[in-house]
Amino acid sequence: TVERVESEGSEETLRQGRLFVPEQLRSSGTEFRDHLQRLLQFGYATPDLVQRYADKFVVLSAAMDPAGLAVTMNCFARAACRDPALLNAYSRCLPGRLPQFTPTGLAQVCNALTKMDPDKKHLALMRRLGEEIPHKLPHFSGHNMALVAHAFARQDVKDPLL
């Protein structure tokens, strides 16, 4: 009700407060994804806060949908989060779900892999992506194809099908 919102502060203040407490986010992958995107979009991403989001992601990763995985992966890459537990969570949950990804999601995953840990080669995951992408190649846009080609070049993966 209006009285409750006025007594607790504005709706924006309530949302902003939840933005800074990732531990209180429910197990909804969509809510987590949206909060992480807003955190980066509005410039509130401090290394400590991003690390707390990464810790929460490790718990939620098994329940996230493919679109959520792709978007959160890009968010963590933009925030330059290189937490080994985060990378292990992605390595565990991505390969089995790749057939469910859209072409845009596959391109986002490729793009994020090159940014998350640029010094490390993710050969096993890139090879698995290389197996999945040809099945959906007719549905890729030019931009998505460019992201995939750039990722494979940066990771120095030579795939004969791509």
JOKA-V39285 format. One record per residue. N is the residue number from 1. BURIAL is # if it has 16 or more other ideal C-beta (glycine too) atoms within 10 Angstrom, else .. Layout:
n = <N;N>
burial = <BURIAL;BURIAL>
This chain:
n = <1;2;3;4;5;6;7;8;9;10;11;12;13;14;15;16;17;18;19;20;21;22;23;24;25;26;27;28;29;30;31;32;33;34;35;36;37;38;39;40;41;42;43;44;45;46;47;48;49;50;51;52;53;54;55;56;57;58;59;60;61;62;63;64;65;66;67;68;69;70;71;72;73;74;75;76;77;78;79;80;81;82;83;84;85;86;87;88;89;90;91;92;93;94;95;96;97;98;99;100;101;102;103;104;105;106;107;108;109;110;111;112;113;114;115;116;117;118;119;120;121;122;123;124;125;126;127;128;129;130;131;132;133;134;135;136;137;138;139;140;141;142;143;144;145;146;147;148;149;150;151;152;153;154;155;156;157;158;159;160;161;162>
burial = <.;.;.;.;.;.;.;.;.;.;.;.;.;.;.;.;.;.;#;.;.;#;.;.;#;.;.;.;#;.;.;#;#;.;#;#;.;#;#;#;.;.;.;.;#;.;.;.;#;#;#;.;#;#;.;#;#;.;.;#;#;.;.;#;.;#;#;#;#;#;#;#;#;#;#;#;#;#;#;.;#;.;#;.;.;#;#;.;#;#;.;.;.;#;#;.;.;#;.;.;#;.;#;#;#;#;#;#;#;#;#;#;#;#;#;#;#;.;.;.;.;#;.;.;#;#;.;.;#;#;.;#;#;.;.;#;.;.;.;#;.;.;.;#;.;.;#;#;.;.;#;#;.;#;#;.;#;.;.;.;.;.>
